[in-house]
């Protein structure tokens, strides 16, 4: 560990433990340099980092540096999330609120995917104490920084050590049971290949409901609108008497709603749809039956667990919500 980082940790721990209470004075940079056997420039760098973090406040010339009064920030975390979609914006919002309630400032970053590796290398562990990520796939944990993935599924061989997810399998199973309960027997599932647990939920519930060929009724796409359109054609050809589609997301449902409208298919008179995510702009506008994912709560859970890891209160190889 760099000497400046050692000083930062020592001071931060002292502030958290209130050895240096709000308004109290910390050791001078000369004292810090002596204690850690470094030059004054290194000590100054450490103090400056905590000033930028909001923990310390420099006094007037020569009076020293003090612990900031009022909200005493314990550190900062980083959210590596693209918030161009409402769902992920809500995750970030929940994480930010929970972090702030526990005295941590959160920084939001959405680097270009092709420059993500370069971005991660530039993260300073003395400033960023933990990371929450979503929308970027699997990210390797920077050395010395705990990291949590949110709302992502990975193959067992790639699964990250810390993951917070909604229960996609049971969520889709609930939607499927609702569809069957409304009397629909000729149904199908449309979802992303990135979220296999949701397809599993459909198969489980449909099979339990008496649909013998449930696996054949699962159609997965790779995310683009055109592929969803093609799937719709495939489904209609394979099951011409289809009366219902369970989708893996409200976005999928919206694409199918638009396509159905263009083809003169009435929703829900000719074809019933369910969504997943309960995105208000979609589910409320189109009166779409959807499964609530509680993204704000997911973000808050992730932030709470991350801070527990930072403060040594939570140790686990893996957790799932």
C-alpha positions in Angstrom: 0.0 0.0 0.0 1.3 3.5 -0.8 2.3 5.6 2.1 -0.3 8.2 1.3 -3.0 5.6 1.3 -1.8 4.4 4.7 -2.1 7.9 6.1 -5.6 8.3 4.5 -6.8 5.0 6.1 -5.3 5.9 9.5 -7.0 9.3 9.5 -10.3 8.0 8.1 -10.4 5.3 10.8 -9.6 7.9 13.4 -12.5 10.1 12.2 -14.9 7.2 12.1 -13.9 6.1 15.6 -14.2 9.8 16.7 -10.6 10.0 17.9 -10.9 13.1 15.9 -14.5 14.3 16.5 -16.4 16.8 14.2 -14.7 20.2 14.5 -11.6 18.6 16.0 -8.1 19.2 14.8 -6.1 16.4 13.1 -2.3 16.1 13.4 -0.4 18.6 11.3 1.2 17.4 8.1 4.6 17.7 9.7 3.4 15.4 12.5 2.0 13.0 9.9 5.2 13.0 8.0 7.1 12.1 11.2 4.7 9.4 12.3 4.7 7.6 8.9 8.4 8.5 8.1 7.5 10.2 4.8 8.1 13.6 3.4 5.6 16.5 3.9 4.5 16.3 0.2 3.2 12.7 0.8 1.4 13.8 4.0 -0.1 16.8 2.2 -1.4 14.5 -0.6 -3.2 12.3 1.9 -4.8 15.2 3.7 -5.8 16.8 0.4 -7.6 13.6 -0.6 -9.7 13.7 2.5 -10.4 17.3 2.0 -11.7 16.5 -1.5 -13.7 13.6 0.0 -15.5 16.0 2.4 -14.1 14.6 5.6 -11.7 17.4 6.4 -11.7 21.2 6.2 -8.6 23.3 6.1 -8.6 26.2 8.5 -7.3 29.7 7.9 -3.6 30.0 7.2 -1.6 28.3 9.9 -4.5 27.2 12.0 -4.5 23.5 10.9 -6.9 21.1 9.4 -10.2 20.1 11.0 -12.8 17.3 10.8 -15.8 18.7 9.0 -18.8 19.4 11.1 -22.4 18.4 10.2 -22.6 15.4 7.9 -19.4 13.6 8.4 -18.7 11.6 5.2 -16.9 8.3 5.9 -15.7 7.9 2.3 -17.0 7.5 -1.2 -18.1 4.7 -3.5 -18.4 4.6 -7.3 -21.5 3.5 -9.3 -20.4 2.2 -12.7 -23.8 2.2 -14.3 -25.3 3.7 -17.5 -28.5 5.4 -16.4 -30.0 5.9 -19.9 -32.7 3.5 -18.9 -35.2 4.2 -16.1 -34.6 0.9 -14.5 -30.9 1.4 -14.0 -31.4 5.1 -13.0 -33.6 3.8 -10.2 -30.9 1.3 -9.1 -28.4 4.2 -9.0 -30.9 6.4 -7.1 -31.4 3.7 -4.4 -27.7 3.1 -4.1 -26.9 6.8 -3.7 -29.6 7.4 -1.1 -28.5 4.4 1.0 -24.8 5.4 0.7 -25.5 9.0 1.8 -27.6 7.8 4.8 -24.5 5.9 6.0 -22.1 8.7 5.4 -20.7 7.8 2.0 -20.7 10.0 -1.1 -21.3 8.2 -4.4 -19.9 9.1 -7.8 -21.7 8.0 -10.9 -19.6 6.9 -13.9 -20.6 5.5 -17.3 -17.3 5.1 -19.3 -17.4 3.9 -22.9 -17.3 0.0 -22.7 -14.2 -0.1 -24.9 -12.4 2.1 -22.4 -13.6 0.4 -19.3 -10.3 -1.4 -18.6 -8.4 1.8 -18.8 -10.9 3.6 -16.6 -10.7 0.9 -13.9 -6.9 1.1 -13.8 -7.2 4.8 -13.0 -9.4 4.3 -9.9 -7.6 5.3 -6.6 -8.5 2.9 -3.7 -7.7 5.7 -1.3 -10.6 7.7 -2.7 -13.0 5.1 -4.1 -13.6 2.6 -1.3 -16.0 0.3 -3.2 -17.8 -0.2 -6.5 -21.4 -1.1 -7.6 -21.8 -1.9 -11.2 -24.6 -2.9 -13.6 -25.1 -2.8 -17.4 -21.4 -3.5 -18.1 -21.3 -7.3 -17.8 -18.6 -9.0 -15.7 -16.0 -6.6 -14.3 -12.8 -7.8 -12.6 -12.5 -6.4 -9.1 -9.7 -3.8 -8.9 -7.1 -4.7 -6.3 -8.2 -3.7 -2.8 -11.6 -2.5 -3.8 -14.8 -4.5 -3.0 -17.2 -4.7 -5.9 -20.8 -5.8 -6.3 -22.7 -6.6 -9.5 -26.4 -5.7 -9.6 -29.1 -7.2 -11.9 -27.0 -9.4 -14.0 -26.8 -13.1 -14.6 -23.6 -15.0 -15.4 -22.6 -18.6 -16.2 -21.4 -20.5 -13.1 -17.9 -20.4 -14.3 -17.9 -16.6 -14.6 -20.2 -15.7 -11.7 -18.8 -12.8 -9.6 -18.1 -13.2 -5.9 -20.8 -10.6 -5.0 -24.1 -10.4 -6.8 -27.5 -8.7 -6.0 -30.4 -9.8 -8.2 -34.2 -9.8 -8.2 -35.7 -13.3 -8.3 -36.2 -13.5 -12.1 -37.2 -17.2 -12.1 -40.0 -16.8 -9.6 -41.1 -13.4 -11.0 -41.7 -14.9 -14.5 -43.3 -18.0 -12.9 -45.8 -15.6 -11.2 -46.6 -13.9 -14.6 -47.0 -17.3 -16.3 -49.3 -18.6 -13.5 -51.4 -15.4 -14.0 -51.6 -16.0 -17.7 -52.7 -19.6 -17.2 -55.1 -18.5 -14.5 -56.8 -16.2 -17.1 -57.5 -19.3 -19.2 -54.7 -19.1 -21.7 -53.3 -22.5 -22.8 -51.5 -21.6 -26.0 -48.8 -19.4 -24.7 -45.0 -18.6 -25.3 -42.1 -16.8 -23.6 -39.9 -14.1 -25.2 -36.8 -12.9 -23.3 -33.2 -12.1 -23.5 -30.5 -14.8 -23.7 -28.7 -12.8 -21.0 -31.3 -13.7 -18.4 -31.8 -17.5 -18.5 -33.4 -17.7 -15.1 -36.5 -16.0 -16.4 -36.9 -18.6 -19.1 -36.5 -21.3 -16.4 -39.3 -19.7 -14.5 -41.6 -19.9 -17.5 -40.8 -23.5 -18.2 -41.3 -24.5 -14.6 -44.7 -22.8 -14.2 -46.0 -23.7 -17.7 -45.0 -27.3 -17.2 -46.7 -27.4 -13.7 -49.8 -25.9 -15.4 -50.1 -28.7 -17.9 -48.2 -27.3 -20.9 -46.3 -30.3 -22.0 -44.0 -28.7 -24.6 -43.1 -25.6 -22.5 -39.4 -25.7 -23.5 -40.4 -25.5 -27.2 -42.3 -22.3 -26.3 -39.3 -20.4 -25.1 -37.9 -17.8 -27.6 -34.8 -15.8 -26.8 -33.2 -12.8 -28.5 -30.0 -10.9 -28.2 -31.4 -7.5 -27.4 -32.1 -5.7 -30.6 -35.6 -4.7 -31.8 -35.3 -6.5 -35.2 -34.5 -9.8 -33.5 -37.7 -9.5 -31.3 -39.7 -8.8 -34.5 -38.3 -12.0 -36.1 -39.1 -14.0 -33.0 -42.7 -12.8 -33.1 -43.0 -14.1 -36.7 -41.4 -17.4 -35.6 -43.8 -17.7 -32.7 -46.9 -17.0 -34.9 -45.8 -19.6 -37.4 -45.0 -22.2 -34.8 -48.2 -21.5 -32.7 -50.8 -20.0 -35.0 -53.5 -20.2 -32.3 -51.3 -18.4 -29.7 -53.3 -16.3 -27.3 -50.6 -15.1 -24.8 -47.0 -14.1 -24.5 -45.0 -13.8 -21.3 -42.1 -11.4 -21.8 -38.9 -11.1 -19.9 -39.0 -7.3 -19.7 -41.3 -4.4 -20.2 -39.0 -3.4 -23.1 -39.8 -6.6 -24.9 -43.5 -6.2 -24.3 -43.3 -2.6 -25.7 -41.6 -3.8 -28.9 -44.3 -6.5 -29.3 -47.1 -4.0 -28.6 -45.8 -1.8 -31.4 -45.4 -4.7 -33.8 -48.9 -6.0 -33.0 -50.4 -2.5 -33.7 -48.7 -2.4 -37.1 -50.1 -5.8 -38.0 -53.6 -5.0 -36.8 -53.4 -7.4 -33.8 -55.4 -6.2 -30.9 -53.9 -6.3 -27.4 -55.3 -7.8 -25.3 -58.4 -8.9 -27.3 -56.4 -11.0 -29.8 -53.2 -11.5 -27.8 -52.4 -11.0 -24.1 -49.0 -9.8 -22.9 -47.2 -9.6 -19.6 -44.1 -7.6 -18.8 -41.3 -7.7 -16.3 -39.9 -4.7 -14.4 -43.0 -2.5 -14.0 -41.5 0.5 -15.8 -44.2 3.2 -15.3 -43.7 4.8 -18.7 -44.6 1.4 -20.2 -46.8 -0.6 -17.8 -49.0 2.4 -16.9 -49.3 3.8 -20.4 -50.4 0.5 -21.9 -52.1 -1.0 -18.9 -49.6 -3.8 -19.0 -49.6 -6.5 -16.4 -46.0 -6.5 -15.1 -43.8 -7.9 -12.4 -42.3 -5.4 -9.9 -38.5 -5.6 -9.6 -38.1 -2.9 -6.9 -34.9 -1.5 -8.5 -34.6 1.3 -6.0 -34.5 -1.3 -3.2 -32.0 -3.4 -5.2 -29.7 -0.4 -5.4 -30.1 0.3 -1.7 -29.4 -3.4 -0.7 -26.2 -3.4 -2.9 -25.0 -0.1 -1.3 -25.7 -1.4 2.2 -23.8 -4.6 1.6 -20.9 -2.9 -0.1 -20.5 -0.5 2.9 -20.7 -3.4 5.3 -17.8 -5.0 3.3 -15.8 -1.8 3.3 -16.3 -1.5 7.1 -15.5 -5.2 7.7 -19.1 -6.0 8.9 -19.9 -8.4 6.1 -17.8 -11.2 4.6 -19.2 -13.6 2.1 -18.2 -15.2 -1.2 -21.6 -14.7 -2.7 -25.1 -13.4 -1.9 -28.3 -13.3 -3.9 -31.4 -11.2 -3.2 
